Each structure stands twice: as C-alpha cells, then as structure tokens.
C-alpha cells in the first residue's frame, strides 16, 4: 500500500507502507515517481529512456522501475554545465 504525503513545500511524496514500516525514499522508483520528480509526463520519461539514456528496468509490458541512485546520477550529469 502507498500513500501520498505533503512535505510542507507543496511537493507530494509517495510513502510506501509494508508490514507497518514506512519507507520514504524507496531504492526503486516507478515511472510515475520519476515523472513527478522531473515534473514531466510519463511519455516524456519513456522518451528519455529511449533517446537520452535514462537508466530503467522494464519488468513487463507496462511495468517500469528506476534506481533512485541511477536517476539522480543521470540528472546530475545532465545539469553539470547548467549551473
């Protein structure tokens, strides 16, 4: 089961609940999580996987998972020269 919580700054965060323990920063993100993180649509995330090398695991026809560490590294690599 998962719930969404407000961080106080308007950003919503998914909290996964399993066996009574809450995990606020899961190791793997869903397609929707990455879209929310990047503030883009899910089709845009899929295009980033196909054309821009965003690392992803495709576990079925409609199931995508993204390593949080890999996504953060991909973002950092693309924003190096932007600062």
N, C-alpha and C positions, 0 to 999 in steps of 0.2 A: 504494500500500500504506500502511496506517496501523498504528501500534502504540500501546498504552496504556502510560504510564509513571506511576509513583508520584512525587509531588512531595515526599514525606517527611512531609507532614502528613495523610496518609490520602486526600487528593484525588487522583483519577486524571485524567490529562491525555492527550488524543489527540495524537499526534505524526504528522504526515503526512510520508511519505518519498517523494520523487520525484527521480529522477536522482542519487541519493546525497546530496541536500541535505535536511536536516530543517527543518521549519517548525513551531515550537511554538505560535505564535499566528496561525493562518490568518486571512486577511481575512474569509472567509465561514465560517459555522458550519452544521452540519447540524441537523435537528430534534432528534436525539439529543443533540448537543452543547449546545443551548440548554436542553433538559430537564435535563441534568446540571448546567449552570451555575445554573439556577433551583431545582434539586432538586425538580422536579415531574415528572409523567408527560408523555409525548408528546401525549396527547389534551388535557391542560391547556394545553400550549403552543399547540396549534391553536385552542383556545377563546380564548386571549389574543390571537391574531392576529385572530380574528373579532369579538370583543366588546370588547377593550381596546386595540386599535390597535397591537399589537406588529408592527413592520415586517418583512415577509417577502417573499421571491420564491418563487413556486410555478412550478417548471420542468417540471412534468408531474403526472400523477395522484398520484404518491407521492413526488415529489422536492421538497424544501423547502430553501431556503438563506436564511441570515440574515446580514446585515452585522454584524460584531462591533461596529463603532462605533455603529450604529443600536441594537443590543440594549443596549449599555452606556448610551447616552443615554436609552433608554426606562426602564431600571432606575433611573437617577439621577433622572429626572423623577418617578417613582412613589415614590421614597424620600426626596424633599426634606423633607417635613414629618415624617417618621418619626423623625428624629434628635433 
